[in-house]
Amino acid sequence: TTDCVRNHNSTIWLFVELVTPIETGGSLEVIWPFQDMKIDHFFEVVDDADYVEIRAASDYGSVSVPKDFRARFIHFPGAPLQAGNYLSKDPQGEWRLEFRANRTGLQAGLYVFEINVTNPNYLMVNPEMDETSCASKGCLTWYSKMSPYNPVEYDFDSRTWSHDSVPLEIWQNHNDMSTSVPAHFIANPMRIAGIVNLTLDERLACGRDDRPKKRSAIVMGFKLSAYEPKTGDVMHIRAPFGWEFDSDCDVWTAKKEVFPDPAVWPEELEIQNNTGVQPTYEWPQAVKITKCRGDFHHARFEIQVPTSGKQKLFPSRLYLFRIGIKRNPMSTPLSNTWSVTLGTESSGAIPGFPVWTFPGTRLEPVLLAWSNKSDPLDVPVAIYFQATNWLYPIVPSGVLMMPTLKPLIRVVMPPQYEFLIEATDQDMQGRSCYVTIQPEGSCRLCGVPYAKDEVSCRREWNRKNAAFITFPANSWGSSLRLDPEQQYSMWIKVINPHSRDAADGPSGTWWIESFLGEPAPPAVAPNGYWLDQIWVEGY
């Protein structure tokens, strides 16, 4: 769930894998313990009834669902109250979410159902409970059934489906063995929580690297509203789907560990917009983190708090910590929010940050022919891209006599490709190559190439398949600037390989990255910093 704070809007993803297909007339059901949760519905004119708005999240790996797929909540008012089936204050019978495809059934595979909800307006804790099937008070218990409950009636006044009989499960009616997992709980809101923005120098010191598939670390801050943590409490960090934490994750809380040298601990900062500048407090030394465990995009660590004294986490104080990330996703996910939960309080949805890449990049070669080595033919190739970071010169602050850091783009092609250089002998090293950049779209100057003196290209000294594109100052002393979210096309001239690729073989990968100052690796402040990076399928 993106947000478990009471009365907040949230998106919930339900992951379930079918081993056995559900045939026509069968159903997939899950007991729903949140009876006071509001679910987005839509009215089906043909059936004259309400159904749950639901999406099969293919971006999370879900199998697609057939066109006649429907989901509805069914109320069983006569069902006895059973531990594990409810979390609400005043439960009324039992509620189930039923998935059906009446004409086609559901094939085997992993399904990820996405629903939008409004959380209940009160605290719902979900403590451990040995007597339930999921070892928690509230469970999501799944059934794959050959035949569903009948009849199910629709009431127009309450706009709900219901079945009068007590739901009884007979194993002979199941396709797969039922399974049960703990439901999330509904929390009170924290006062403040967020991800700390870092400068380029602080990123290098803290290990923050937002490029695709890179190991990274982020600094987070939180301020509790009223809850005072105790020994045994668990802090949950939820990243967007695609980020991964180490199984044995790293968490740093001391000042010199959260902001290692040469970075400096901030005495105050604004961690969220419109919250104002807040003083920061160091994590108390007596509050220990016993262990940190990561499971894909979730991390959790237990804390130990002294029973007496002032060494504890107090409400209304902004605490900072740093947590390691095993791997970033390849691209920014559609749902890009984080969350922090401690005890009975949660941050809600924290706005995430983009992966530093070139979204929407593609190659368009003019010619696919392989080259004659004795008489190579130059081939124009268009690279369409967008930048995540601004590309313009920066004068470092606080560094005396430091020259201006200029942006550059490095393009690395697969082996046997060569950048065409301005020379009769193509074996010469480090010579100028051909490049043209222009903005694309409907802007006033879109489609107009930038002046030749504003963009330059130089092939690397030791690699014919790599080149740097830079933006020197023009005759007026200003430099070209590439803006985020603006699409550009960059035209280069290359020499295709002199051997033909197999028709069914994989195409090579092109590597495009941008820097500020000297290219990395290594990135060394204040001389050079990495920015965006992407791997693009070649031709």
Summary of the structure (lengths in Angstrom):
residues: 539
radius of gyration: 28.6
end to end distance: 39.9
largest distance: 88.3
contacts: 1626
relative contact order: 0.12
helix: 4%
strand: 41%
